[in-house]
Amino acid sequence: LCYNIELKASHGIALVGKKVSLPFAVLVGPKSDVEARLFLERSFADLVP
């Protein structure tokens, strides 16, 4: 099972990543890596049982 993720951050940077059965990994720039990862994990905390 895999979820395709497309998000646009408030500062205009588009984030594209995938949620798989493995630990969450997101392909983003090094500057927003931690920020984006925390944001995505919070977002999917309610969607994933």
Secondary structure by P-SEA (a helix, b strand, c coil): cbbbbbbbccccbbbbbbbccccccccccccaaaaaaaaaaaaaccccc
